[in-house]
């Protein structure tokens, strides 16, 4: 006795049922199956599933398998898909069409497909023969620095292969993120370079940035210890002549797309008035050492918040308020208030010669911080334009830029002079510009000593 593949239907019932089902709902089954059968498409970055398509294929398999067991060899839709070259079965190479002809699947057709994207650009960049200059242009760092970052992030970003697909290698994951930060190009452009889906690239950027912030930030952004602070004070003393300076502070704005919530909080009024174009931003506050390295950062406060308010929200302010910055001064611009540990220029009218000279020294010290922020924004071009990243994910991206800046500076990575640009951050004098009478006296004393020392040296 021959057993039918569908025991509850004989061949005549199958034909009647198929005809009845077409009349009952022609939108449910494709006409003239299997020539116009709908496939379930599998993409690199996402799986597109259609419940109706899945049921449709099951029913059609039942109806067609008895009539023709060798369905795959006579299925025009399968042949067209494999001849097109635009898609290939997952897990097989370019010769999959030959293999599939000789080894038909049990169900008579394949149901998982992957788009065939070109990875030629990345394979060329990943080659040992790729020129160092072109690699720097694409990633803003040398191959050795890039390899070091990949090694340190390996355990955090490495993924295992699955039955459906092979995991993207660590080097390619890091490369997608660094290239996106360096060029600031849209995700659709980056995805074409690496032969990946747009959503896959977006996910990789966020994952790698989060890993950089978690794994590398505690290592590469640190407040100087007791031995380091002595060297920092000595270096700043040679720059400005002011003693006990442990860092210089600056706040920059990063443009963003207008958020859906709290729009007014992120509205950058000063930038809008100057450019005559509505602008929204978030802030990045950083303390910089004499070598231009960040030793403290505070990221993500709304762009409408002035510099002194951003400072009050930062962990640096809390540490200083508890006395942890004893015998250390931080130099800021007029946007910050004068405090016992924070030294800022004179802002009132009709300054004396002593006060003018003091402001000049403060400006020289502040230039170190401004140059550091300029190099960071020039090196990571994503900071110069409104980004596609959601507001809640931006702190991780900006933190990663600060960490990568420090790594490049520590390893003496030269920055192309063509990338330099003028840093625009409108300063506004703090409302309560003096917070301590003792700080006023200390500033007057420092200004007097600077003028006396310079006149003594000149004579």
Secondary structure, 3 states (H helix, E strand, C coil): CCCCCCCCCCHHHHHHHHHHHHHHCCCCCCCCCCCCCCCCCECCCCECCCHHHHHHHHHHHHHHHCCCCCCHHHCHHHHHHHHHCCEEECCCCCCHHHHHHHCCCCCCCCCCEEECCCCHHHHHHCCCCCCHHHHHHHHCCCHHHHHHHHHHHHHHHCCCCCCCCCCCCHHHHHHHHHHHHHHCCCHHHHHHHHCCCHHHHHHHHHHHHHHHHHHHHHHHCCCCCHHHHHHHHHHHHHHHCCCCEEEEEEEEEEEECCCCCCHHHHECHHHHHHHCCCCEEEEEEEEECCCCCEEEEEEEEECCCCHHHHHHHCHHHHHHHCCCCCCCEEECCCCCCECCCEECCCCCCCCCHHHHHHHHHHHHHHHHHHHHHHHHHHHCHHHHCCCCCCHHHHHHHHHHHHHHHHHHHHCCCCCCHHHCCCCCCCCCCCCCCECCHHHHHHHHHHHHHHHHHHHHHHC
